[in-house]
């Protein structure tokens, strides 16, 4: 029995952004996901507007700043 693909959610996309250290592209997300196709991710991104502020509000409390961090 083949499992129906599920729709990409904001949580899925945010987890990808947080887990990816270098490449944040739609193609990279699709290539590293067993659950979502390139087209499914593209449809999600076309309809959702995730503001950087919203993502920052969710993760800022989890970041650990160290004296050894590199600065640009």
N, C-alpha and C positions, 0 to 999 in steps of 0.2 A: 504494500500500500504506500503510495507516494504522499508525503506530507505537503499540505498547502503552504505556500510561502506566506509569511506574515508581513504586515506593513511596517515600515521603519517608523520608530517613534522618536520623540525629542530625547528621551532617555538614552536610546540606542546611539543616537548621533553624538550626544554629549559625552557618553562613555568612550566613544571612538576618539573624540577630540582630546580628552584627558589622557587616554592611553597612548596616543601617537606622539612620539617625541620629535619627529622631523617632517613627515609628509602628511599633510592634512587634506589631500585631494579626495574627491568623490571616487575616482578610479582606484586609489589606494584602499579606501574603505571597502569597496566592492571586492577587490582582489583578496583581502584578508578576512572576508566575512563568508561564512558558510550559509548564513541565513538570508542575505540580501543581495539582489542583483544590482548591477549598475543602474538599470532603468528604475528600479524601485527606489533607490536612494535619490536619484535625480528627481523623481516625482515628489518625494518628500521635501527636498530642498526648494523646489519650485513653489510649494505652498506655505512653508513655514518660515517665519522671520525670527531667527534666534539672535537677539541683540547681544553683543559681547558683554554688556553690563549684567545681563541675566546669568550668563555662564560664570562670570567673575563672582557674583553674589553667592553662587552655590559652592564654589571651590576655595575661596580665599581663606576660609578657616581651616582648610586641610593642608595648605602649603607650609612647608617647613623652611625657613630662611636660615642659612648657615653662613659663617664667616668665610667659608671656602667657595662660595658660589661665584661663578664667572659673571662679569658684567660686560655688556656690549660696549 
